Amino acid sequence: MSTEFEKASDIAEYLLRRTGVALMSGDFDAFAPCFILPQHLETIEGRRFVTDRETLHQIFRAVRANYRERGVTRVVRHCLEAKFKSKNLVESLHEARIYRGEELLQPPYQTYSWLERRDGPDWRVAYSLYAITQAETLSDALLSVEAQARTATAH
């Protein structure tokens, strides 16, 4: 679904909403089209090259398993800053807060992303750097399939 945006922050908020709803509801088919593959995904602990849809699906399942294990009830994300670097590239910074009920489960963290239009009119995430602190299991979920296996066997 193509949508025109005037402000770079509108693009960022649109993708945050689409990916957030899809992640929390478990709708990978709505989540996957929001990402350009291949791409690098980074945390403070390391980097992962996401080459295909199956790898993206493994990360999606691992993050959802991490949320279930921790009792996450909502994730609140909002754009802090976004700017056009070209007509088809936006640099974006957003903040995420992860809650169980009203309890904030970890310090808020920021994510720097490149949002791009490549083949067609749709904006998608092309790169992300997550500055996650004090939540090693979430970083693990983003970086390793092994973390997914550990979390899956716990349930």
Contact map, one row per residue, 1 for C-alpha under 8 A:
11100000000000000000000000000000000000000000000000000000000000000000000000000000000000000000000000000000000000000000000001000000000000000000000000000000000
11110000000000000000000000000000000000000000000000000000000000000000000000000000000000000000000000000000000000000000000011000000000000000000000000000000000
11111000000000000000000000000000000000000000000000000000000000000000000000000000000000000000000000000000000000000000000011000000000000000000000000000000000
01111100000000000000000000000000000000000000000000000000000000000000000000000000000000000000000000000000000000000000000000000000000000000000000000000000000
00111111011000000000000000000000000000000000000000000000000000000000000000000000000000000000000000000000000000000000000000000000000000000000000000000000000
00011111010000000000000000000000000000000000000000000000000000000000000000000000000000000000000000000000000000000000000000000000000000000000000000000000000
00001111111000000000000000000000000000000000000000000000000000000000000000000000001000000000000000000000000000000000000000000000000000000000000000000000000
00001111111100000000000000000000000000000000000000000000000000000000000000000000011100000101000000000000000000000000000000000000000000000000000000000000000
00000011111110000000000000000000000000000000000000000000000000000000000000000010111000000001000000000000000000000000000000000000000000000000000000000000000
00001111111111000000000000000000000000000000000000000000000000000000000000000000000000000000000000000000000000000000000000000000000000000000000000000000000
00001011111111100000000000000000000000000000000000000000000000000000000000000000000000000000000000000000000000000010000000100000000000000000000000000000000
00000001111111110000000000000000000000000000000000000000000000000000000000000010010000000001000000000000000000000010000000000000000000000000000000000000000
00000000111111111000000000000000000000000000000000000000000000000000000000000110000000000000000000000000000000000000000000000000000000000000000000000000000
00000000011111111100000000000000000000000000000000000000000000000000000000000000000000000000000000000000000000000000000000000000000000000000000000000000000
00000000001111111110000000000000010000000000000000000000000000000000000000000000000000000000000000000000000000000000000000111000000000000000000000000000000
00000000000111111111000000000000000000000000000000000000000000000000000000001100000000000000000000000000000000000000000000000000000000000000000000000000000
00000000000011111111100000000000000000000000000000000000000000000000000000000000000000000000000000000000000000000000000000000000000000000000000000000000000
00000000000001111111110000000110010000000000000000000000000000000000000000000000000000000000000000000000000000000000000000000000000000000000000000000000000
00000000000000111111111000000110010000000000000000000000000000000000000000000000000000000000000000000000000000000000000000000000000000000000000000000000000
00000000000000011111111100000000000000000000000000000000000000000000000000100000000000000000000000000000000000000000000000000000000000000000000000000000000
00000000000000001111111110000000000000000000000000000000000000000000000000000000000000000000000000000000000000000000000000000000000000000000000000000000000
00000000000000000111111111110110000000000000000000000000000000000000000000000000000000000000000000000000000000000000000000000000000000000000000000000000000
00000000000000000011111111110010000000000000000000000000000100010000000000000000000000000000000000000000000000000000000000000000000000000000000000000000000
00000000000000000001111111100000000000000000000000000000000000010000000001000000000000000000000000000000000000000000000000000000000000000000000000000000000
00000000000000000000111111100000000000000000000000000000000000000000000000000000000000000000000000000000000000000000000000000000000000000000000000000000000
00000000000000000000011111110000000000000000000000000000000000010000000000000000000000000000000000000000000000000000000000000000000000000000000000000000000
00000000000000000000011111111110000000000000000000000000000000000000000000000000000000000000000000000000000000000000000000000000000000000000000000000000000
00000000000000000000011001111111000000000000000000000000100100000000000000000000000000000000000000000000000000000000000000000000000000000000000000000000000
00000000000000000000000000111111100000000000000000000000000000000000000000000000000000000000000000000000000000000000000000000000000000000000000000000000000
00000000000000000110010000111111110000000000000000000000000000000000000000000000000000000000000000000000000000000000000000000000000000000000000000000000000
00000000000000000110011000111111111000000000000000000000000000000000000000000000000000000000000000000000000000000000000000000000000000000000000000000000000
00000000000000000000000000011111111000000000000000001001100000000000000000000000000000000000000000000000000000000000000000000000000000000000000000000000000
00000000000000000000000000001111111100000000000000000000000000000000000000000000000000000000000000000000000000000000000000010000000000000000000000000000000
00000000000000100110000000000111111100000000000000000000000000000000000000000000000000000000000000000000000000000000000000111000000000000000000000000000000
00000000000000000000000000000011111110000000000000000000000000000000000000000000000000000000000000000000000000000000000000011100000000000000000000000000000
00000000000000000000000000000000111111100000000000000000000000000000000000000000000000000000000000000000000000000000000000011100000000000000000000000000000
00000000000000000000000000000000001111100000000001111000000000000000000000000000000000000000000000000000000000000000000000000100000000000000000000000000000
00000000000000000000000000000000000111110000000011110000000000000000000000000000000000000000000000000000000000000000000000000000000000000000000000000000000
00000000000000000000000000000000000111111000000011100000000000000000000000000000000000000000000000000000000000000000000000000110000000000000000000000000000
00000000000000000000000000000000000001111100001111000000000000000000000000000000000000000000000000000000000000000000000000000111000000000000000000000000000
00000000000000000000000000000000000000111110001111000000000000000000000000000000000000000000000000000000000000000000000000000011110000000000011000000000000
00000000000000000000000000000000000000011111111100000000000000000000000000000000000000000000000000000000000000000000000000000001110000000000001000000000000
00000000000000000000000000000000000000001111111000000000000000000000000000000000000000000000000000000000000000000000000000000000111100000010011000000000000
00000000000000000000000000000000000000000111110000000000000000000000000000000000000000000000000000000000000000000000000000000000011100000000000000000000000
00000000000000000000000000000000000000000111111000000000000000000000000000000000000000000000000000000000000000000000000000000000000000000010000000000000000
00000000000000000000000000000000000000000111111100000000000000000000000000000000000000000000000000000000000000000000000000000000000000000000001000000000000
00000000000000000000000000000000000000011110111110000000000000000000000000000000000000000000000000000000000000000000000000000000000000000000001000000000000
00000000000000000000000000000000000000011100011111000000000000000000000000000000000000000000000000000000000000000000000000000000000000000000001100000000000
00000000000000000000000000000000000001111000001111100000000000000000000000000000000000000000000000000000000000000000000000000000000000000000000000000000000
00000000000000000000000000000000000011111000000111110011000000000000000000000000000000000000000000000000000000000000000000000000000000000000000000000000000
00000000000000000000000000000000000011100000000011111010000000000000000000000000000000000000000000000000000000000000000000000000000000000000000000000000000
00000000000000000000000000000000000011000000000001111111000000000000000000000000000000000000000000000000000000000000000000000000000000000000000000000000000
00000000000000000000000000000001000010000000000000111111100000000000000000000000000000000000000000000000000000000000000000000000000000000000000000000000000
00000000000000000000000000000000000000000000000000011111110000000000000000000000000000000000000000000000000000000000000000000000000000000000000000000000000
00000000000000000000000000000000000000000000000001111111111000000000000000000000000000000000000000000000000000000000000000000000000000000000000000000000000
00000000000000000000000000000001000000000000000001011111111100000000000000000000000000000000000000000000000000000000000000000000000000000000000000000000000
00000000000000000000000000010001000000000000000000001111111110000000000000000000000000000000000000000000000000000000000000000000000000000000000000000000000
00000000000000000000000000000000000000000000000000000111111111000000000000000000000000000000000000000000000000000000000000000000000000000000000010010000000
00000000000000000000000000000000000000000000000000000011111111100000000000000000000000000000000000000000000000000000000000000000000000000000111110010000000
00000000000000000000001000010000000000000000000000000001111111110000000000000000000000000000000000000000000000000000000000000000000000000000000000000000000
00000000000000000000000000000000000000000000000000000000111111111000000000000000000000000000000000000000000000000000000000000000000000000000000000010000000
00000000000000000000000000000000000000000000000000000000011111111100000000000000000000000000000000000000000000000000000000000000000000000000110010110010000
00000000000000000000000000000000000000000000000000000000001111111110000000000000000000000000000000000000000000000000000000000000000000000100110000010000000
00000000000000000000001101000000000000000000000000000000000111111111000000000000000000000000000000000000000000000000000000000000000000000000000000000000000
00000000000000000000000000000000000000000000000000000000000011111111100000000000000000000000000000000000000000000000000000000000000000000000000000010011000
00000000000000000000000000000000000000000000000000000000000001111111110000000000000000000000000000000000000000000000000000000000000000001100100000000010000
00000000000000000000000000000000000000000000000000000000000000111111111100000000000000000000000000000000000000000000000000000000000000000000000000000000000
00000000000000000000000000000000000000000000000000000000000000011111111100000000000000000000000000000000000000000000000000000000000000000000000000000000000
00000000000000000000000000000000000000000000000000000000000000001111111100000000000000000000000000000000000000000000000000000000000000000000000000000010000
00000000000000000000000000000000000000000000000000000000000000000111111100000000000000000000000000010000000000000000000000000000000000000000000000000000000
00000000000000000000000000000000000000000000000000000000000000000011111110000000000000000000000000010000000000000000000000000000000000000000000000000000000
00000000000000000000000000000000000000000000000000000000000000000011111111100000000000000000000001111000000000000000000000000000000000000000000000000000000
00000000000000000000000000000000000000000000000000000000000000000000001111100000000000000000000000111000000000000000000000000000000000000000000000000000000
00000000000000000000000100000000000000000000000000000000000000000000000111110000000000000000000001111000000000000000000000000000000000000000000000000000000
00000000000000000001000000000000000000000000000000000000000000000000000111111000000000000000000111100000000000000000000000000000000000000000000000000000000
00000000000000000000000000000000000000000000000000000000000000000000000001111100000000000000000111000000000000000000000000000000000000000000000000000000000
00000000000000010000000000000000000000000000000000000000000000000000000000111110000000000000011110000000000000000000000000000000000000000000000000000000000
00000000000010010000000000000000000000000000000000000000000000000000000000011111000000000000011100000000000000000000000000000000000000000000000000000000000
00000000100110000000000000000000000000000000000000000000000000000000000000001111110000000001111000000000000000000000000000000000000000000000000000000000000
00000000000000000000000000000000000000000000000000000000000000000000000000000111110000000001111000000000000000000000000000000000000000000000000000000000000
00000000100000000000000000000000000000000000000000000000000000000000000000000011111000000001110000000000000000000000000000000000000000000000000000000000000
00000001100100000000000000000000000000000000000000000000000000000000000000000011111100000111100000000000000000000000000000000000000000000000000000000000000
00000011100000000000000000000000000000000000000000000000000000000000000000000000111110000111000000000000000000000000000000000000000000000000000000000000000
00000001000000000000000000000000000000000000000000000000000000000000000000000000011111111110000000000000000000000000000000000000000000000000000000000000000
00000000000000000000000000000000000000000000000000000000000000000000000000000000001111111110000000000000000000000000000000000000000000000000000000000000000
00000000000000000000000000000000000000000000000000000000000000000000000000000000000111111100000000000000000000000000000000000000000000000000000000000000000
00000000000000000000000000000000000000000000000000000000000000000000000000000000000111111000000000000000000000000000000000000000000000000000000000000000000
00000000000000000000000000000000000000000000000000000000000000000000000000000000000111111100000000000000000000000001110000000000000000000000000000000000000
00000000000000000000000000000000000000000000000000000000000000000000000000000000000111111110000000000000000000000111100000000000000000000000000000000000000
00000001000000000000000000000000000000000000000000000000000000000000000000000000011111011111000000000000000000000111000000000000000000000000000000000000000
00000000000000000000000000000000000000000000000000000000000000000000000000000000011110001111100000000000000000011110000000000000000000000000000000000000000
00000001100100000000000000000000000000000000000000000000000000000000000000000011111000000111110000000000000000011110000000000000000000000000000000000000000
00000000000000000000000000000000000000000000000000000000000000000000000000000011110000000011111000000000000001111000000000000000000000000000000000000000000
00000000000000000000000000000000000000000000000000000000000000000000000000001111100000000001111100000000000001110000000000000000000000000000000000000000000
00000000000000000000000000000000000000000000000000000000000000000000000000001111000000000000111110000000000111100000000000000000000000000000000000000000000
00000000000000000000000000000000000000000000000000000000000000000000000000111100000000000000011111000000000111100000000000000000000000000000000000000000000
00000000000000000000000000000000000000000000000000000000000000000000000000111000000000000000001111100001011110000000000000000000000000000000000000000000000
00000000000000000000000000000000000000000000000000000000000000000000000101110000000000000000000111110001110100000000000000000000000000000000000000000000000
00000000000000000000000000000000000000000000000000000000000000000000000111100000000000000000000011111111100000000000000000000000000000000000000000000000000
00000000000000000000000000000000000000000000000000000000000000000000011111000000000000000000000001111111100000000000000000000000000000000000000000000000000
00000000000000000000000000000000000000000000000000000000000000000000000111000000000000000000000000111110000000000000000000000000000000000000000000000000000
00000000000000000000000000000000000000000000000000000000000000000000000000000000000000000000000000111111000000000000000000000000000000000000000000000000000
00000000000000000000000000000000000000000000000000000000000000000000000000000000000000000000000000111111100000000000000000000000000000000000000000000000000
00000000000000000000000000000000000000000000000000000000000000000000000000000000000000000000000011110111111000000000000000000000000000000000000000000000000
00000000000000000000000000000000000000000000000000000000000000000000000000000000000000000000000001110011111000000000000000000000000000000000000000000000000
00000000000000000000000000000000000000000000000000000000000000000000000000000000000000000000000011000001111100000000000000000000000011100000000000000000000
00000000000000000000000000000000000000000000000000000000000000000000000000000000000000000000000010000001111110000000000000000000000011000000000000000000000
00000000000000000000000000000000000000000000000000000000000000000000000000000000000000000000001111000000011111000000000000000000000000000000000000000000000
00000000000000000000000000000000000000000000000000000000000000000000000000000000000000000000001110000000001111100000000000000000011110000000000000000000000
00000000000000000000000000000000000000000000000000000000000000000000000000000000000000000000111100000000000111110000000000000000011100000000000000000000000
00000000000000000000000000000000000000000000000000000000000000000000000000000000000000000000111100000000000011111000000000000001111000000000000000000000000
00000000000000000000000000000000000000000000000000000000000000000000000000000000000000000011110000000000000001111100000000000001110000000000000000000000000
00000000000000000000000000000000000000000000000000000000000000000000000000000000000000000011100000000000000000111110000000001111100000000000000000000000000
00000000000000000000000000000000000000000000000000000000000000000000000000000000000000001111000000000000000000011111000000001111000000000000000000000000000
00000000001100000000000000000000000000000000000000000000000000000000000000000000000000001111000000000000000000001111100000111110000000000000000000000000000
00000000000000000000000000000000000000000000000000000000000000000000000000000000000000011100000000000000000000000111110000111100000000000000000000000000000
00000000000000000000000000000000000000000000000000000000000000000000000000000000000000011000000000000000000000000011111111110000000000000000000000000000000
00000000000000000000000000000000000000000000000000000000000000000000000000000000000000010000000000000000000000000001111111100000000000000000000000000000000
00000000000000000000000000000000000000000000000000000000000000000000000000000000000000000000000000000000000000000000111111000000000000000000000000000000000
00000000000000000000000000000000000000000000000000000000000000000000000000000000000000000000000000000000000000000000111111000000000000000000000000000000000
01100000000000000000000000000000000000000000000000000000000000000000000000000000000000000000000000000000000000000000111111100000000000000000000000000000000
11100000000000000000000000000000000000000000000000000000000000000000000000000000000000000000000000000000000000000000111111110000000000000000000000000000000
00000000001000100000000000000000010000000000000000000000000000000000000000000000000000000000000000000000000000000011110011111000000000000000000000000000000
00000000000000100000000000000000111100000000000000000000000000000000000000000000000000000000000000000000000000000011100001111100000000000000000000000000000
00000000000000100000000000000000011100000000000000000000000000000000000000000000000000000000000000000000000000001111000000111111000000000000000000000000000
00000000000000000000000000000000001110110000000000000000000000000000000000000000000000000000000000000000000000001111000000011111000000000000000000000000000
00000000000000000000000000000000000000111000000000000000000000000000000000000000000000000000000000000000000000001110000000001111100000000000000000000000000
00000000000000000000000000000000000000011100000000000000000000000000000000000000000000000000000000000000000000111100000000001111110000000000000000000000000
00000000000000000000000000000000000000001110000000000000000000000000000000000000000000000000000000000000000000111000000000000011111000000000000000000000000
00000000000000000000000000000000000000001111000000000000000000000000000000000000000000000000000000000000000011110000000000000001111100000000000000000000000
00000000000000000000000000000000000000000011000000000000000000000000000000000000000000000000000000000000000011100000000000000000111110000000000000000000000
00000000000000000000000000000000000000000011000000000000000000000000000000000000000000000000000000000000000011000000000000000000011111110110000000000000000
00000000000000000000000000000000000000000000000000000000000000000000000000000000000000000000000000000000011010000000000000000000001111110000000000000000000
00000000000000000000000000000000000000000000000000000000000000000000000000000000000000000000000000000000011000000000000000000000000111110000000000000000000
00000000000000000000000000000000000000000000000000000000000000000000000000000000000000000000000000000000010000000000000000000000000111111110000000000000000
00000000000000000000000000000000000000000000000000000000000000000000000000000000000000000000000000000000000000000000000000000000000111111111000000000000000
00000000000000000000000000000000000000000000000000000000000000000100000000000000000000000000000000000000000000000000000000000000000000111111100000100000000
00000000000000000000000000000000000000000000000000000000000000100100000000000000000000000000000000000000000000000000000000000000000100111111110000000000000
00000000000000000000000000000000000000000010100000000000000000000000000000000000000000000000000000000000000000000000000000000000000100111111111000000000000
00000000000000000000000000000000000000000000000000000000000000000000000000000000000000000000000000000000000000000000000000000000000000011111111100100000000
00000000000000000000000000000000000000000000000000000000001001100100000000000000000000000000000000000000000000000000000000000000000000001111111110110000000
00000000000000000000000000000000000000001010000000000000001001100000000000000000000000000000000000000000000000000000000000000000000000000111111100000000000
00000000000000000000000000000000000000001110011100000000001000000000000000000000000000000000000000000000000000000000000000000000000000000011111110000000000
00000000000000000000000000000000000000000000000100000000001000000000000000000000000000000000000000000000000000000000000000000000000000000001111111110000000
00000000000000000000000000000000000000000000000000000000011001000000000000000000000000000000000000000000000000000000000000000000000000000000101111111000000
00000000000000000000000000000000000000000000000000000000000000000000000000000000000000000000000000000000000000000000000000000000000000000000000111111100000
00000000000000000000000000000000000000000000000000000000000001000000000000000000000000000000000000000000000000000000000000000000000000001001100111111110000
00000000000000000000000000000000000000000000000000000000011011101000000000000000000000000000000000000000000000000000000000000000000000000000100111111111000
00000000000000000000000000000000000000000000000000000000000000000000000000000000000000000000000000000000000000000000000000000000000000000000000011111111100
00000000000000000000000000000000000000000000000000000000000000000000000000000000000000000000000000000000000000000000000000000000000000000000000001111111110
00000000000000000000000000000000000000000000000000000000000001001100100000000000000000000000000000000000000000000000000000000000000000000000000000111111111
00000000000000000000000000000000000000000000000000000000000000001000000000000000000000000000000000000000000000000000000000000000000000000000000000011111111
00000000000000000000000000000000000000000000000000000000000000000000000000000000000000000000000000000000000000000000000000000000000000000000000000001111111
00000000000000000000000000000000000000000000000000000000000000000000000000000000000000000000000000000000000000000000000000000000000000000000000000000111111
00000000000000000000000000000000000000000000000000000000000000000000000000000000000000000000000000000000000000000000000000000000000000000000000000000011111
